[in-house]
Amino acid sequence: MTWNTQIQPGDEAPRRMLALKRLLPVSAVAAASFTAPAAAASLEINTSGAGGADTMQLLFLFAVIALAPTLLLMMTSFTRIVIVFSLLRNAIGLQQTPPNQVLIGLALALSLFIMSPVLGEINEAAIEPLNRGEITQQQALANMQQPIKVFMLKQTRSADLNLFCSLDGQEELDVSTPENLTELPLHVVVPSFVTSELKRAFTMGFLLYLPFLVIDMVVSSTLMSMGMVMLPPSMISLPFKLMLFVVVNGWSRVMEMLVSSFY
């Protein structure tokens, strides 16, 4: 359909048609501006029924993902492993080798290996029953806490546990009855576990420092006796420390020590 825009003098009908043609785009834009808010206002989120349950599970999953770094640091074996690796690197005398990304990735792999039985218990006791609809989310959270509490309490020293119990206003506990310890709240168990992990990690780091310290002392005394005072001892001792660590298969022994310390 074409529009004839040649208007003869005195013709009123073509003038009206031309004015209508110019008003059509404006009216279309106005109609769209009025219908868009109406369509947006009709958008609603349904949180009832089966779709609502899926929405709540999705929100719960997002919350767990947001708290995952904190849970990894405070409630797993990751803290002890990454501290021991860092102290070992400093003991050898290497500043950035292996890089931090490698150490963290290795610590994550070992943490997953150590925590796999605990994760399996959490899956059987909480996640699978929740997906089948047999338990509520509150029951699932309570079932998740039980295996992780058992793991943390096995690695927690009684002195640290009693310390935080006294700070929380509770009486000292009898560590010979572990079934009563699982009733402790997480705000007492978690700091006790982290404190014990820090002590064990620094103790392991001290033991790892000793052989490399002996090599540094031997190299320093040798250079002093030869009169080579201006030569840095670390430049000479570093190859010997690397050779010793490789000859005794150091990485495998350190990983074996770390894994066996949790059992």
N, C-alpha and C positions, 0 to 999 in steps of 0.2 A: 504494500500500500504506500503510495507516494502522496506528498503534500504539495499542492500548488500554491506557491507563495506570491504569485503575480496578482495583485489586487487592483481592480479597476476602480476608478473614482465612483463613489456612490454605492458600492457593494458592501453591505454590512455583514452578510453571512460569512464571506471569507475572512473578514477581520475577526469575527468571533472564533472561527476555526483555528486561526493562527495564534490567538491568545490561549486557546485550549491546549494547543501543541506545546507552548512555552510553559504552561503550568503543570503538565504531566510529570516531568522529572522531579519537580519540587514536591508534588503530592506523594510520589513514590518514596522519596527520602523521608518525608514526614511520617508516612505510614510505617516505615521500617523502624524509625526512632521510637514510635509508640508501641510497637509490637515486641521489640527486643526486651524492654524491662518486664513486660508481662510474661514472656517466656522464661526470663531469669527468675522471676518471682515464683514460678511454678516448680522450680527445681528444689527438691527436698531430699534429705538423706534418711533413709529408712534403717533404723537400728533394731527393729523387731523382727522376729522370725528367724529363718535360717540365714538369710542375708545379713541380718544384724549380728548373728553369732560369728559369721566370717569376718565382719568388720571389726568386732572386738578382738578377735584373734590376730588380725592384722595389726591393730594398734598395739597389742601386747607384744608382738614380734618386733615392731619398731622400737618399743621401749627397751627390750632386751638388747637390741643392736646398739642403742645409744649408750647403755651401761656396760657393754662388752669390754672396753678397755679397763674400766675400774674393776670389774669382776676378774679379769685375767691377771691383773697385778696383785690384787688383794686376797684372792681365794684359790689360787692355783700354785703350781710349782714354778711358775715363770720367774718370780722374784729371785729365788735362790740361784737358779741356773744362770740368769743373765748377769748377776753380780759376780759369781765365780768366774765366768768367762771374761768379764772386764778386768778383774784382778789378775787373772792369768796373763792377759795381754800386757798389762803393766809390768808384771813380774819378768816377763821375757825381755821387755824393753822396747816393744813395738808400740808406736803411738796410734796409728790408724790401720794396722794390718793384724788380723782381718778387719774389714770395715764394720761399722756399726750395723749396717743392714744385714751382713752375713751373720753376725753374732745374734741379732734379734731373731732372724729366721731360724737359726739353729736352735735357739732357746724355745721358740714356738713349736718346732717339730718335736723336741724332747718333752715339752709340756703336754702336747697332744698324746704322745706315747704313754706318759705316766698317768694322765688323767682319763685315759680311755675306759678303764673299768668304772670309774665314777660317772662318766657320761653315759655309759651303758645302763647303769642303775637308774639314773635320772630319766632316761628315755623310757625304761620299762615301768617305772613307778609313777611318772607324771605326764609325760608328753603323749604317749600312746593312749592311756585312758582318757586324757582330755580330748584328743582327736576323735575318739569313739563316743564321746559324750557321756562317759560313765561318771566323771567327777567334775566339779566346778573349778573355776580358775583359782579360787582361794585354796581349795584342797590341792590343786596342782602345785601352787607355790609352796605349800607346807611339805608336800612330798619331795619337791626339789631340794629343800633345805637339808633334809635328813642325810643323804649320802655325802653332800659336800661338808656338812658338819663333822661327820665321822672321819673324813679324810683330814680335815684341818686339826681336829683334836688329837689324832695320832701323831701329828708333827709338832704339837704345841707342848712346851715345857710346863710343868706344873707351877713353877715359880711365876712365870708370865701370866698364866691363867688366874692364879690367886691374886696377883697384883691388880689386874683389871676387875676382878670380882670385888676386891676391897674398894677400888675407886668407884665402882658402881653401887656401893653400899650393901653388897651381899656378903655372906659368910664364906669362909674358905671351904673349898670343895675337896671331897675325897676322890683322888684320881684313880683309886682302885676299883671304882664302880663306874665304868664308862657309860652305862645306860642312863645314868643321871646327868652326865655331862651334855648329852644331846639336847636336853631341855633348856640349856642356856641360850639366851638371845644372841643374834648375830652381832650386835654392837659390842658384845663382850668377846665372842670367839674370834672375830676377824682381827682386831688389833693384837690380841694375844698370839695368834698364828703368825702375823707379820713380824712381830718382835722376835719370836723364836726363829723365823726364817732368816732374819738379818744376822742374828748371832751365829747361826750355823754357816751362813755364807761367808762371813768374815773369818770364821775359824778355818774353813776350807781354804780360803785365800791365803791365810798365814802359812798353812802347811805347804801350799804350792810355791810360796815365795822362798822357802828355805833353800832348796837346791840351787836356784838361780842366784841367791845371795852369796852362797859359798863360791860359786864361779866368779862373781864380781870381786870378792875379797881376794881370791887367789890371783886373778889377773892384775888387780891393783898392786898387791905386794910384789908381784914379779916385775912390773914396770918400775916400781920405786927402787927395787934392788938393782935394776939395770940402768938407772939414772934417766929414764925416759919420762920425765915429769910432765912435759908439755903434751904428751900424747894422751888423749881422752881414754880412760879404761873401758868405757862403754863401746867404743869402736872396735876394740879387740874382743871383749867378752860376748858381744852380741852373736857373732858366728858360732862360738862354742855353745852358747845357750840354745840356739836354734838346732845345732847338730845333736845336742843331748836330747832335746825334746822330740826330735824326729826318730832318733835311734831307739828310744824307749817306747815309741808309739804313743806319744803323749795324749793326743786327742781322744783316742779310743779309751785310754785309761781314765781320763778325766770324765768322759761321758759315762763310763761304767760306774765310777765312783758316785756321780750325781744321781743316776737312776737307782742304784742300790741303796742310796741314803734315804729313799722314800719308802722302802719296804722293810 
